[in-house]
Amino acid sequence: MIQPWWPLAGLAVIHLADAAMCLKPVGFIRDCLRDVGFPRRFWPVLPLLKTVTAAGLVAGIWVTTLAVLTSAAVVCYFLTAIGMHIRARDLGRNLFLNAAGQCWWSRGGV
């Protein structure tokens, strides 16, 4: 079992909440996706991706390899998000709060 286990559990809860908010994207998520030009046809994939991520993080509490793999995938997800914000020249709140901040937290930056 990974010690401390709570960062993985906390990140899993955040991803589940984010998945719920992406089911029918709430205002700030919808605006963020539009601002970076994320294709609408892929919006339905986000809740599934975030739910699977949460499951991987929870299972990773007991399977170290899965924890490392899932955490690396989450960091790659947010690095891609940062790249999309930069490409769209969306360099304000969305970049720092939604993408860069989440990437920092996802890599274990508490």
Secondary structure, 3 states (H helix, E strand, C coil): CCCCCHHHHHHHHHHHHHHHHHHCCCHHHHHHHHHHCCCHHHCCHHHHHHHHHHHHHHHHCCCHHHHHHHHHHHHHHHHHHHHHHHHCCCCCHHHHHHHHHHHHHHCCCC
